[in-house]
């Protein structure tokens, strides 16, 4: 990555993370409910049997309401664990399971939780530091999700979720940066590559 691209990413990360931290608890709760409803309405999720989500860090959009709704309709949920300095592994997360705090503050299943092969996942719900309306994603910079998603089935949907405050005009991208197929915020659903926008009521 060239220096100018790295600097642009670093500046955007700082700006977007500050915007995330400024969101109030009341706004976070309302956003979690809105995001859950929107994701559940996606055809990619309606047809899914296994969905990979994430244990939200304090700044990130909370997807626990979405996970609980998925359980209610019989969908199996997997969450990532940091397995090494370069790899995420997916593990089953079932009702009643306890999550532990791992590297980077990631809430993850216990090590003994059953492993879920990435090829079994029908849809991935992923966080990001920032997104643009073309569904480009900026992560924390370690490349964990880029490497994980490179192993996903070609037909598996990748759904980014974020607060509206995390939307940027454009995301500086490298060739290895994986965009999402659908971006969901509390107020809208944005698809790649047609950039068709569906506004929520």
C-alpha positions as CSV (number, residue, x, y, z in Angstrom):
1,X,0.0,0.0,0.0
2,X,1.4,3.4,-0.9
3,X,1.9,6.1,1.7
4,X,-0.8,8.4,0.5
5,X,-3.4,5.6,0.5
6,X,-2.3,4.6,4.0
7,X,-2.6,8.2,5.2
8,X,-6.0,8.6,3.7
9,X,-7.2,5.4,5.4
10,X,-5.8,6.5,8.8
11,X,-7.4,9.9,8.6
12,X,-10.8,8.4,7.7
13,X,-10.5,5.8,10.5
14,X,-9.9,8.5,13.1
15,X,-12.8,10.6,11.9
16,X,-15.2,7.7,11.7
17,X,-14.3,6.2,15.0
18,X,-14.8,9.6,16.7
19,X,-18.3,9.8,15.1
20,X,-19.1,6.3,16.4
21,X,-18.0,7.2,19.9
22,X,-20.3,10.3,19.9
23,X,-23.5,8.2,19.4
24,X,-25.6,8.1,22.5
25,X,-26.8,4.9,24.2
26,X,-30.4,5.7,23.2
27,X,-29.4,6.1,19.5
28,X,-27.4,2.9,19.7
29,X,-30.4,1.0,21.0
30,X,-32.7,2.4,18.3
31,X,-30.1,1.7,15.6
32,X,-29.7,-1.9,16.7
33,X,-33.4,-2.5,16.3
34,X,-33.6,-0.8,13.0
35,X,-30.6,-2.7,11.6
36,X,-32.0,-6.0,12.8
37,X,-35.3,-5.4,11.1
38,X,-33.7,-4.3,7.8
39,X,-31.2,-7.2,7.7
40,X,-34.0,-9.7,8.4
41,X,-36.0,-8.4,5.5
42,X,-33.1,-9.0,3.0
43,X,-33.8,-12.0,0.7
44,X,-30.2,-13.1,1.2
45,X,-30.9,-13.6,4.9
46,X,-34.4,-15.0,4.4
47,X,-32.9,-17.9,2.5
48,X,-30.0,-18.5,4.8
49,X,-29.5,-21.4,7.1
50,X,-26.2,-20.3,8.6
51,X,-25.3,-16.6,9.2
52,X,-22.0,-15.4,10.4
53,X,-22.3,-12.2,12.6
54,X,-20.0,-10.7,15.1
55,X,-19.8,-9.8,18.8
56,X,-19.9,-6.1,18.7
57,X,-17.1,-4.0,20.3
58,X,-18.3,-1.0,22.3
59,X,-18.1,1.4,19.3
60,X,-19.7,-0.9,16.8
61,X,-23.3,-1.3,15.8
62,X,-24.8,-3.9,18.1
63,X,-26.2,-6.9,16.2
64,X,-27.3,-8.9,19.3
65,X,-31.0,-8.1,18.5
66,X,-30.4,-9.5,15.0
67,X,-28.8,-12.6,16.3
68,X,-31.6,-13.3,18.7
69,X,-34.1,-12.8,15.9
70,X,-32.2,-15.2,13.7
71,X,-32.3,-17.8,16.4
72,X,-36.0,-17.4,16.7
73,X,-36.5,-18.4,13.0
74,X,-34.1,-21.4,13.3
75,X,-31.0,-19.9,11.7
76,X,-27.6,-21.1,13.0
77,X,-25.3,-18.3,14.0
78,X,-21.5,-18.3,13.9
79,X,-19.2,-15.6,15.4
80,X,-15.5,-15.0,14.7
81,X,-12.6,-15.7,17.0
82,X,-9.1,-14.3,16.5
83,X,-7.2,-17.5,15.9
84,X,-3.8,-15.9,15.2
85,X,-2.3,-12.6,14.1
86,X,-3.7,-13.2,10.6
87,X,-6.7,-15.5,10.9
88,X,-10.3,-15.4,12.1
89,X,-12.1,-18.7,12.7
90,X,-15.9,-19.1,13.0
91,X,-17.6,-20.8,15.9
92,X,-21.2,-21.7,16.7
93,X,-23.0,-19.3,18.9
94,X,-26.3,-20.7,20.3
95,X,-28.8,-19.4,22.8
96,X,-27.4,-19.5,26.3
97,X,-23.8,-19.5,25.2
98,X,-21.4,-17.2,27.0
99,X,-19.2,-14.9,25.1
100,X,-15.7,-13.9,26.2
101,X,-13.7,-10.8,25.4
102,X,-10.7,-11.7,23.2
103,X,-8.1,-9.7,21.3
104,X,-9.0,-6.2,20.2
105,X,-12.0,-6.3,22.6
106,X,-13.9,-8.7,20.3
107,X,-16.7,-10.6,22.0
108,X,-16.3,-14.2,20.9
109,X,-17.4,-17.7,21.6
110,X,-15.3,-19.8,24.0
111,X,-12.5,-21.8,22.4
112,X,-14.4,-25.1,22.8
113,X,-17.4,-23.8,20.8
114,X,-17.9,-26.0,17.7
115,X,-16.0,-24.7,14.6
116,X,-18.2,-23.6,11.6
117,X,-16.4,-24.0,8.3
118,X,-16.5,-20.8,6.3
119,X,-17.9,-22.7,3.3
120,X,-21.1,-23.4,5.3
121,X,-22.0,-19.8,5.8
122,X,-24.8,-18.5,3.6
123,X,-24.5,-14.8,4.6
124,X,-21.9,-12.8,6.5
125,X,-22.9,-9.7,8.6
126,X,-19.8,-7.7,9.1
127,X,-18.8,-4.5,10.9
128,X,-16.5,-1.8,9.5
129,X,-15.0,1.5,10.6
130,X,-16.5,3.3,7.5
131,X,-18.4,2.6,4.3
132,X,-19.4,4.5,1.2
133,X,-22.7,4.1,-0.7
134,X,-20.9,2.0,-3.3
135,X,-20.5,-0.6,-0.5
136,X,-16.8,-0.2,-0.2
137,X,-15.6,-1.0,3.4
138,X,-12.8,0.3,5.6
139,X,-11.8,-2.0,8.4
140,X,-9.4,-1.5,11.3
141,X,-6.5,-2.2,9.1
142,X,-5.4,-5.8,10.1
143,X,-7.2,-7.4,7.1
144,X,-8.9,-10.1,9.1
145,X,-12.2,-9.9,7.3
146,X,-10.6,-9.5,3.8
147,X,-8.8,-12.8,4.4
148,X,-11.9,-14.6,5.9
149,X,-14.2,-13.5,3.1
150,X,-11.7,-14.5,0.4
151,X,-12.5,-18.1,1.5
152,X,-16.3,-17.7,1.4
153,X,-18.5,-19.4,-1.2
154,X,-19.1,-17.2,-4.3
155,X,-22.8,-17.2,-3.6
156,X,-22.5,-16.2,0.0
157,X,-23.8,-12.7,0.7
158,X,-21.7,-10.1,2.5
159,X,-23.7,-7.6,4.4
160,X,-22.1,-4.6,6.1
161,X,-23.8,-2.9,9.0
162,X,-23.1,0.6,10.3
163,X,-24.4,3.7,11.8
164,X,-25.4,6.5,9.4
165,X,-22.5,8.5,10.9
166,X,-20.0,6.0,9.5
167,X,-20.9,6.7,5.9
168,X,-18.2,8.5,3.9
169,X,-18.3,10.1,0.5
170,X,-15.8,7.6,-0.7
171,X,-13.5,4.9,0.8
172,X,-9.8,4.8,-0.2
173,X,-9.4,1.2,-1.4
174,X,-6.6,-1.3,-2.2
175,X,-7.0,-4.1,-4.6
176,X,-7.3,-6.6,-1.8
177,X,-10.0,-4.7,0.1
178,X,-13.3,-6.6,0.0
179,X,-16.4,-4.5,-0.6
180,X,-19.8,-5.7,0.8
181,X,-22.7,-6.8,-1.3
182,X,-25.2,-4.9,0.8
183,X,-24.8,-2.1,3.3
184,X,-27.5,-1.6,6.0
185,X,-27.7,1.5,8.2
186,X,-30.6,2.5,10.5
187,X,-32.1,4.5,7.7
188,X,-31.3,2.7,4.4
189,X,-30.2,-0.3,2.4
190,X,-27.6,0.2,-0.3
191,X,-26.6,-2.4,-2.8
192,X,-23.5,-3.0,-5.0
193,X,-22.9,-2.5,-7.9
194,X,-26.1,-0.9,-9.1
195,X,-26.1,1.5,-6.2
196,X,-29.8,1.1,-5.9
197,X,-31.0,2.7,-2.7
198,X,-34.0,1.5,-0.7
199,X,-35.0,3.9,2.0
200,X,-36.7,2.5,5.1
201,X,-39.9,4.1,6.3
